[in-house]
């Protein structure tokens, strides 16, 4: 399973710094994979609309988070307005960010 996360627009948006980052969930421990699958199921990710949240009228400089999950034959992408109001989806995004930070820290230690 692969999870891709990116954030666009908003204050401080720099296209070169907002490239999507990918998590290969198959490299996680079985416990973390199970936790991630529970979060995906709790968010009903594969049933969500492609876009979640609408900016307030007149709002400017809003941000979006895009989360794409590829799990075998299933693939879905959701773009959510920040802050993401869907609590299960927000938890999934937070956990994905934590796993990505941990993977990046390990990569830096290994010189990658």
Helices and strands as residue ranges (DSSP letters): E 2-8, G 15-17, E 21-24, G 25-27, H 30-43, G 45-47, E 51-52, E 64-71, E 74-81, H 87-109
